[in-house]
């Protein structure tokens, strides 16, 4: 990695942490430069202003998560296998996951100005992989609307439980309350996969929007 790229990556890492912990309004470019141990000019050189830096942090996070989830996928995995590995990945990177959602939920930023942010991904993280695995289970003749519904439901379940179980309060209780422990969550994800696929197979095609398309 070149010195320029190394500096940029360091700034992005610190910015994710500070924006996540202190919010957009509570974080200054000076704060980021100080914690990253770079001069203020370096931050301005790479990102021009705080809003561009925020968008770049968000975009970089989307790209990095997508890349790592693609590396997790192995040929031969079924929908349940990959969904569990995705959950494990989010649990192993819980700090990044929490900070990413704090960025998403920030109301101080108008994302209508963020042209190109996460524009190359299929909606949710690993959306293309999950859609492929769902299609493997139900076939391409099943309407895309229904297949994407399964992807959306799984992403909602996996991310929701990973966020909840990353909470310090829940972590304290995980070993004491059976339905909160990781082993039970893994079982629940597999059961959810099977339930969604069974429902989709049994549901009449006419119930889905046959004109549904995904714009990537």
Backbone torsions as a table, in degrees:
resi	resn	phi	psi	omega
1	UNK	NA	133.3	-179.8
2	UNK	-73.1	163.4	-179.7
3	UNK	-61.6	-38.0	179.6
4	UNK	-62.9	-48.3	179.8
5	UNK	-64.9	-37.5	179.4
6	UNK	-62.5	-43.1	178.5
7	UNK	-64.0	-44.5	-179.3
8	UNK	-62.7	-43.6	179.1
9	UNK	-63.7	-38.9	179.1
10	UNK	-63.8	-42.5	178.9
11	UNK	-64.0	-44.1	-179.9
12	UNK	-61.9	-41.4	179.6
13	UNK	-63.7	-44.5	178.9
14	UNK	-68.0	-40.2	-179.4
15	UNK	-63.0	-40.5	177.4
16	UNK	-59.8	-45.0	-179.6
17	UNK	-63.0	-48.5	-176.1
18	UNK	-72.1	-42.3	176.9
19	UNK	-62.3	-37.4	178.8
20	UNK	-67.3	-42.6	-176.2
21	UNK	-81.2	-39.9	-171.7
22	UNK	-110.8	-6.3	-178.7
23	UNK	80.3	170.8	-178.9
24	UNK	-66.2	-49.2	-176.5
25	UNK	-69.1	-28.4	-177.3
26	UNK	-86.6	-0.1	-178.4
27	UNK	-117.9	131.9	177.1
28	UNK	-108.4	159.0	175.7
29	UNK	-61.3	-34.3	178.3
30	UNK	-64.0	-40.7	177.1
31	UNK	-59.3	-44.4	-178.0
32	UNK	-65.5	-44.8	-179.9
33	UNK	-61.7	-41.8	-178.8
34	UNK	-63.9	-47.8	-177.3
35	UNK	-71.1	-31.2	178.5
36	UNK	-79.7	-8.4	-179.2
37	UNK	60.5	44.7	174.6
38	UNK	-128.9	162.6	178.6
39	UNK	-81.2	159.3	-176.2
40	UNK	-59.3	-35.2	-179.2
41	UNK	-61.8	-33.2	179.7
42	UNK	-64.4	-42.0	179.2
43	UNK	-63.7	-45.7	-179.7
44	UNK	-66.4	-34.6	179.6
45	UNK	-64.3	-44.7	-175.7
46	UNK	-79.3	-30.5	-170.0
47	UNK	-129.2	-6.5	177.4
48	UNK	71.2	-50.9	-179.4
49	UNK	-154.9	174.2	-174.8
50	UNK	-64.8	-40.4	-178.4
51	UNK	-64.6	-42.6	176.6
52	UNK	-61.6	-39.2	177.6
53	UNK	-62.4	-42.9	179.4
54	UNK	-60.3	-46.9	178.8
55	UNK	-62.1	-40.1	-178.8
56	UNK	-67.3	-38.3	176.1
57	UNK	-61.1	-46.7	-179.1
58	UNK	-62.1	-48.0	-178.3
59	UNK	-64.7	-43.5	-179.7
60	UNK	-61.5	-38.5	178.9
61	UNK	-65.2	-44.3	177.4
62	UNK	-57.5	-47.7	-177.6
63	UNK	-64.1	-43.7	-177.0
64	UNK	-66.6	-43.7	179.0
65	UNK	-63.5	-44.4	179.1
66	UNK	-59.3	-44.3	-179.2
67	UNK	-62.0	-46.2	-177.7
68	UNK	-69.1	-34.9	177.6
69	UNK	-68.5	-34.8	176.3
70	UNK	-65.6	-33.9	178.5
71	UNK	-70.8	-27.7	178.9
72	UNK	-71.3	-34.9	-176.7
73	UNK	-66.2	130.3	177.2
74	UNK	-123.9	143.1	178.4
75	UNK	-56.1	134.3	-179.8
76	UNK	100.5	-14.3	176.5
77	UNK	-66.6	140.8	171.0
78	UNK	-97.9	-178.0	-175.7
79	UNK	-60.0	-42.7	-180.0
80	UNK	-65.0	-43.3	179.6
81	UNK	-58.5	-49.8	-176.4
82	UNK	-68.4	-38.4	179.7
83	UNK	-61.4	-40.3	177.8
84	UNK	-66.3	-42.7	179.3
85	UNK	-65.0	-34.6	176.7
86	UNK	-64.7	-44.1	177.2
87	UNK	-60.6	-45.2	178.5
88	UNK	-60.2	-40.4	178.8
89	UNK	-61.4	-47.2	179.6
90	UNK	-63.3	-37.1	178.0
91	UNK	-67.3	-39.1	179.5
92	UNK	-70.3	-22.9	-179.9
93	UNK	-119.1	42.0	-172.4
94	UNK	-62.5	-35.4	-179.1
95	UNK	-63.4	-44.7	178.1
96	UNK	-65.2	-40.3	179.4
97	UNK	-59.9	-47.3	-179.3
98	UNK	-62.8	-43.6	-180.0
99	UNK	-65.5	-35.9	178.8
100	UNK	-63.5	-43.1	179.4
101	UNK	-69.7	-30.0	174.4
102	UNK	-64.7	-36.5	176.9
103	UNK	-65.4	-44.0	-178.1
104	UNK	-62.1	-39.1	-173.8
105	UNK	-86.4	2.8	-180.0
106	UNK	-72.6	120.7	-178.3
107	UNK	-89.5	-0.7	-177.6
108	UNK	-80.2	-14.7	-174.0
109	UNK	-109.7	136.0	175.5
110	UNK	-95.3	103.9	-176.2
111	UNK	-75.1	-2.9	175.0
112	UNK	-66.7	-19.6	177.5
113	UNK	-86.3	-7.5	-171.6
114	UNK	-92.0	64.0	-178.9
115	UNK	-64.0	129.9	178.1
116	UNK	89.6	-6.6	-178.9
117	UNK	-71.2	119.6	178.8
118	UNK	54.6	29.5	-175.2
119	UNK	-78.4	-14.7	-176.9
120	UNK	-94.4	0.0	-177.1
121	UNK	-105.6	154.1	-179.6
122	UNK	-84.7	82.3	176.3
123	UNK	58.2	-109.6	-176.3
124	UNK	-71.2	159.9	178.0
125	UNK	-59.5	139.1	-179.4
126	UNK	60.4	24.6	-178.3
127	UNK	-58.5	-40.3	-178.4
128	UNK	-67.7	-39.8	178.4
129	UNK	-65.6	-46.5	179.7
130	UNK	-62.4	-40.6	179.0
131	UNK	-63.6	-40.1	176.9
132	UNK	-60.9	-45.0	-177.7
133	UNK	-67.6	-37.1	175.4
134	UNK	-64.5	-43.4	179.6
135	UNK	-62.6	-37.9	176.0
136	UNK	-58.1	-34.1	-177.3
137	UNK	-79.0	-38.0	-170.3
138	UNK	-116.1	-10.7	178.8
139	UNK	87.5	154.1	-177.8
140	UNK	-70.5	-16.7	179.2
141	UNK	-72.0	-18.0	175.3
142	UNK	-71.6	130.2	-175.8
143	UNK	-52.7	140.2	-179.8
144	UNK	-57.2	-36.1	178.3
145	UNK	-55.2	-44.8	179.6
146	UNK	-69.3	-42.1	179.7
147	UNK	-64.7	-40.4	180.0
148	UNK	-71.7	-28.8	174.6
149	UNK	-59.8	-42.6	177.5
150	UNK	-61.4	-44.8	178.2
151	UNK	-57.6	-46.9	-178.5
152	UNK	-62.4	-43.3	-179.5
153	UNK	-64.4	-40.7	-179.8
154	UNK	-67.1	-44.7	178.5
155	UNK	-59.4	-42.6	179.7
156	UNK	-60.4	-45.7	-179.1
157	UNK	-64.1	-50.5	-174.7
158	UNK	-63.3	-49.6	-177.4
159	UNK	-68.4	-39.8	179.6
160	UNK	-58.7	-49.6	-177.5
161	UNK	-69.6	-34.7	177.8
162	UNK	-65.2	-40.1	178.1
163	UNK	-66.8	-47.1	-179.6
164	UNK	-59.2	-44.8	-176.4
165	UNK	-77.2	-8.9	174.6
166	UNK	-87.0	-10.1	178.2
167	UNK	-67.4	137.5	-179.3
168	UNK	-61.4	-33.6	178.9
169	UNK	-65.5	-46.7	-179.1
170	UNK	-68.3	-39.6	178.5
171	UNK	-55.7	-39.1	179.9
172	UNK	-63.7	-32.3	-175.4
173	UNK	-96.3	-12.6	-172.8
174	UNK	-54.4	-40.9	-177.0
175	UNK	-80.8	-10.5	-177.4
176	UNK	-101.5	-24.8	-178.1
177	UNK	-116.5	115.3	-170.1
178	UNK	-57.7	-42.3	-174.7
179	UNK	-70.9	-6.0	178.7
180	UNK	-101.4	-11.1	-174.4
181	UNK	-74.4	162.7	-173.0
182	UNK	-65.0	-38.3	-179.5
183	UNK	-59.3	-42.2	179.2
184	UNK	-68.2	-37.2	179.1
185	UNK	-64.4	-39.6	177.7
186	UNK	-62.9	-44.4	176.5
187	UNK	-59.3	-45.0	-177.8
188	UNK	-63.2	-37.1	178.6
189	UNK	-65.1	-42.6	178.7
190	UNK	-64.9	-41.2	177.8
191	UNK	-64.2	-38.8	179.1
192	UNK	-64.8	-43.2	177.2
193	UNK	-56.5	-49.6	-178.0
194	UNK	-63.2	-41.4	-178.9
195	UNK	-64.5	-44.0	-179.4
196	UNK	-64.4	-43.5	179.6
197	UNK	-65.5	-43.6	178.4
198	UNK	-61.5	-41.3	178.2
199	UNK	-62.7	-45.3	-177.7
200	UNK	-63.1	-39.9	179.0
201	UNK	-65.5	-34.4	-176.0
202	UNK	-86.5	-16.8	-172.7
203	UNK	-82.8	133.5	179.3
204	UNK	-60.4	138.1	-179.9
205	UNK	-59.2	-30.5	-177.0
206	UNK	-65.6	-16.7	-179.9
207	UNK	-75.4	-16.4	-175.8
208	UNK	-98.2	160.4	177.3
209	UNK	-78.9	107.2	-175.6
210	UNK	-74.1	-12.5	178.0
211	UNK	-97.6	5.1	-177.3
212	UNK	-61.9	133.8	176.7
213	UNK	-133.7	156.0	176.1
214	UNK	-109.5	122.1	176.4
215	UNK	-97.6	112.0	-179.7
216	UNK	-96.2	NA	NA
